[in-house]
């Protein structure tokens, strides 16, 4: 035999099949159970609320810390990119300057009356020297 969920009084047997079985003996018991259940849910929420607030504040604090670290990292990377860009500009400047010096030295050698063979040897030496410098720069860039 079934009993009322709220007051434990016996419940009457259903008159026909397919009907939903009763859980409460009266609407008053049903309402009391509903209000009690609602109050219990509210009380549970009130007990848990400080823990949820604390957990939320910890998450917000961690998020702000991570955001700050990311901003610092981004600014560091931007500074490094500016340095790399400056170094690239300097590199292009010195490459151009080396080429201009080679042309200038070749012209001076011609003006001094050096033979074409000597000038070609000088150009070969200059090119080999530039290749050596380029290789050492590439090795430095690998670091």
C-alpha positions in Angstrom: 0.0 0.0 0.0 1.3 3.4 -1.0 1.5 6.4 1.4 1.5 10.2 1.1 5.0 11.6 0.4 4.5 14.4 3.0 2.4 13.0 5.9 2.7 9.2 5.4 -1.1 8.6 5.4 -2.2 5.7 3.3 -3.3 6.6 -0.3 -6.4 5.1 -1.9 -5.9 2.6 -4.7 -6.6 4.0 -8.2 -10.1 3.4 -9.6 -9.0 2.7 -13.2 -6.0 1.6 -15.1 -3.7 4.0 -16.9 -4.3 6.8 -14.3 -1.3 8.4 -12.8 -0.8 7.2 -9.2 -1.3 9.8 -6.5 1.7 10.8 -4.4 -0.1 13.1 -1.9 -3.3 12.6 0.0 -4.4 16.2 -0.4 -3.5 19.4 -2.2 -2.4 20.8 1.2 0.3 18.1 1.5 1.3 18.6 -2.1 1.7 22.4 -1.5 3.6 21.8 1.8 6.0 19.4 0.1 6.5 21.9 -2.8 7.3 24.8 -0.4 9.6 22.6 1.7 11.4 21.4 -1.4 11.7 25.0 -2.7 13.1 26.2 0.7 15.6 23.3 0.7 16.8 24.2 -2.7 17.1 27.9 -1.6 19.0 26.8 1.5 21.3 24.6 -0.5 22.0 27.5 -2.9 22.7 29.8 0.0 25.2 27.4 1.5 26.9 26.8 -1.8 26.9 30.4 -2.9 30.1 31.6 -1.0 32.0 28.6 -2.4 30.9 29.4 -5.9 31.8 33.1 -5.4 35.2 32.1 -4.2 35.8 29.7 -7.1 34.6 32.4 -9.5 36.9 35.0 -8.0 39.9 32.6 -8.2 39.1 32.0 -11.9 38.8 35.7 -12.6 42.1 36.3 -10.8 43.9 33.6 -12.8 42.4 34.9 -16.0 43.7 38.4 -15.2 47.1 37.0 -14.4 47.3 35.0 -17.6 46.1 38.0 -19.6 48.8 40.2 -18.0 51.5 37.5 -18.8 50.2 37.4 -22.4 50.4 41.1 -22.8 53.9 41.2 -21.4 54.9 38.4 -23.8 53.3 40.2 -26.8 55.1 43.4 -26.0 58.4 41.4 -25.7 57.8 39.8 -29.0 57.0 43.2 -30.6 60.2 44.6 -29.3 62.1 41.6 -30.6 60.5 42.1 -34.0 61.5 45.7 -34.1 65.1 44.6 -33.3 65.0 42.0 -36.1 63.7 44.6 -38.5 66.4 47.0 -37.6 69.1 44.3 -38.0 67.6 43.4 -41.4 67.8 47.1 -42.5 71.4 47.3 -41.2 72.3 44.1 -43.0 70.9 45.5 -46.3 72.8 48.7 -45.7 76.1 47.0 -45.2 75.5 44.6 -48.2 74.9 47.7 -50.4 77.9 49.4 -48.9 80.1 46.4 -49.6 78.9 46.3 -53.2 79.7 50.0 -53.6 83.1 49.6 -52.0 83.9 46.7 -54.5 82.9 49.0 -57.4 85.0 51.8 -56.0 88.0 49.6 -55.4 87.8 48.2 -58.9 87.6 51.7 -60.4 90.7 52.7 -58.3 92.6 49.7 -59.4 91.8 50.5 -63.0 92.9 54.1 -62.4 96.2 52.9 -60.9 96.8 50.9 -64.1 96.3 47.4 -62.8 95.8 44.7 -65.4 92.4 43.1 -66.1 93.7 39.8 -64.6 94.6 41.5 -61.3 91.2 43.2 -61.1 89.4 39.9 -61.8 91.5 38.2 -59.1 90.6 41.0 -56.7 86.9 40.6 -57.6 87.2 36.8 -57.0 88.8 37.5 -53.6 86.2 40.1 -52.7 83.3 37.7 -53.6 84.9 34.9 -51.6 85.3 37.2 -48.7 81.7 38.3 -48.9 80.5 34.7 -49.1 82.5 33.9 -45.9 80.9 36.8 -44.2 77.4 35.7 -45.4 78.0 32.2 -44.0 79.1 33.5 -40.6 76.0 35.7 -40.6 73.8 32.6 -41.4 75.4 30.7 -38.6 74.7 33.5 -36.2 71.1 33.7 -37.4 70.7 29.9 -36.6 71.1 30.7 -33.0 
